[in-house]
Structures are given as C-alpha cells and as structure tokens.
Amino acid sequence: MSIKKSPSPTPIPPMPPDPPPVRTRLIAPLQSLGRIGKSTLAQALLSWADYAGVASAAIDADGEHRTLSGWYGDEIVALPFRQKEDLLPMLDAVGQAPLEIVDFPAQATDMILTAIREFGALQTLAERGVRLTVPIFASDERAGMLSAHRIITELGNEADYLIVTNPARFKSGVFTGSKIPELIPGAGHVHLGAVTAYTMGHLDAAGKTARRALTFEEALPLLNSASRHELRAWLNAVFSQFEDHASLLLPDPALIQHRVLRMPKPTLTVAVNPYDL
C-alpha cells in the first residue's frame, strides 16, 4: 500500500522590511500655476532653516526661469525638469539634509505626477527616509484648483500638505469654500502677508544696484530703515508659522536650534467717551 504524502506547505513570503525613519522633509510645490509665489516660499523656507540652525538643500528644476539659482548661485543644485526621465536624478540627489526643496517649473503637474507614478518615486523616497510635503496654493483660479485636486487625489496620504494663502498674488475665498480643503484635513496653513509696494520698490532698487537677484538676508542691510523693519517683521511672521508647522517641514521639530522671538499680541483697547476723561 502506497502512502500518500501531504503536500509541502507553501512558504510564507517574508514581511517587507519597515521603511527607515524619516530623515528628510522634501518640500515640492507641484501646482500648475505661475507667478503665485512658489519661489518666494522656497526662499523663505531656506531663510528660516538658516535662522533655525537646520541644514537645508535645494534643487532648481525650473530650467527656464532659474529663480533659485539666481538667488543662491552654486549653492543650489540645478537639475532642470523637462521630461519624465528628469525625475530620476532628483530622486538620487535628495535625502542629504533635514529640509530640502525642489522648485519645479509651472505648468508641469501632469508630467511630474506621471513620472512619480511610473518610476515609483514615493516608494523610493520612503526607502531613502524622505517624506514629501506639497504646498497647495489656495488660488481661486479654476485651473489651479483643478491642479490641486489632481495632486491630492494622486498622492493621497503618501504625502503631507501645506495650504498657502498669498493675498498679494491671488484671492482664495472660492478655494477656501470648495471641497479641496476637506480632502486634506491634516494640512497646515501658512499665510504669506503682503509687502508694501514701497518696500518692494526698494528691494528692486537694491537688486539693480547689485546687478543680480538678492536674497532676503542680502537685501536687508541695503534697505532704508522703514523698509528694513517691514521686511524683518514679514520674515518674523512667516518664520513663526513655519515653526508652528515644523512637523510638516522637518523630520523632527527638535532639530530647531534657534526659535523665533514671538511678539506679544496687542491688547484690545477699550472704547472711551472723550467726555469721561
């Protein structure tokens, strides 16, 4: 009598290794909108990192305008994004500092998202200990809102989000009342307040004198007293918000070495009848 052998058990595949802890926050605006302040946000983030004592790095992927390269020169890695394959060297370059920024060209959302999907970019970033944070500019432009919706639905919870309002560049009432903020309930909010035309004129004049684009730090000592104080107050307000949302901008908020000096909130004055004085 033959003995029937039991079939060999199917081996259980090993559990995939846990991804390494996040060591880098990669800030990458992806929206297809031009002239909304993406490069200004990038410069403000780099300035805050320097102020906070946090190492930072940036990639200028806008081969046409090269705004970051104009400000920082050789300190910035230039890797123009013109076709899907251009994402690959960027993936190899990131993960060197706690805070990193990529300044993509405008109107490239579809190509960027396609490249992210086809090349498994989010998995690559996770394996390198990099977590993506995407600023979403709260513009009322329907094209910008559609672009924001595409980004959020494509990346989902594999990225974090920072909603940016910038009244000097765009209105945001329609965006705020739309369904888009409901899709990212954990998003941070940063308000880039307007700088007066007076100070912007002096900033432009300082750049013309230097014959190149100036960073905030380079421009400050060249401004008159009033404009210098206004720009410092603007930076302080923006830095305070970055600090409030450090968990979305840094792998660990404890990396901050130098925190913003917060000004006390003004107390409300009580209306007084002048005839009671």
Phi, psi and omega in degrees: 000129179278144179260124180280124180274144176290141179297147178296137180294143177290125181297140179278124180296145180295149177293138178297144181296147177295142178295152179295160178297155181292124178248344184221136168257120179258115181263118186221099171293130185240356188293145177274074176216135177257154175057046177247001177100021180297315181290326176296318176299317180298315180296320179297321179294318178294322177294319178295317179301317179296316179296320184281352181078030180251129178297141182218164177208161182212152175240125174268104181261002180266091184292342182275309186268327176049046184294311180297319178297325177295326179281316192248353176061228185289351177291342183256137175279125179261113177226082185303137177257106181239338178213166186306319184298340181291348177289332186298311178296332176294319179298326178287333187275335186279166178097018182261340184222160179298323179237123179226151185228139169242124177260095181280157174290153176290161177064028181241014186305309185300316182293321180295312181295322177297317179295319178300317181289312186292327184260009179057042188297321182295323177293318178299316179298316180299319180294335179267004180075031182246130177245132185271133170239125184250114171292133176247114182276122190279061181272144177283351178299128183298324178297320179291321178294319178297319178296318178298317180298318179298316181299311185294317181289331180284315185271331178056219183273012173278000174223163173250166189224149178228112180279127184243125172252143184212085187297339178288340184248328184201156173273155185223011181297317180294316178301313183299324180273002182274183180277350186297312179301331179293337180284341183229066185297338180268010183290148170276169180228128177233131179251116176268098182297158181284145171258137185298153177299329178300310180289323177299323177296319179290325175297318179295318180296322178296322178293321178294321178296319180281347180063032175193165177291138182249141171286169179302315183295322179289326184282327187309309182291348181267353183272158173290169189300314184296314180292325178296317179294322179295315181294322177296320178295321178297313180297319180299318180294319181290316179300321179299320179290320176300318179297320179297330182249032183299333180294340178263349186246345181226153175294335179205117179303340179294349178290342182294122180265331184227112183266158183290139173281110184279131176279139179297143179291137181294141178279146180286132178277145180272132178297133183235135174286122183300338180277355173270354182278000000 
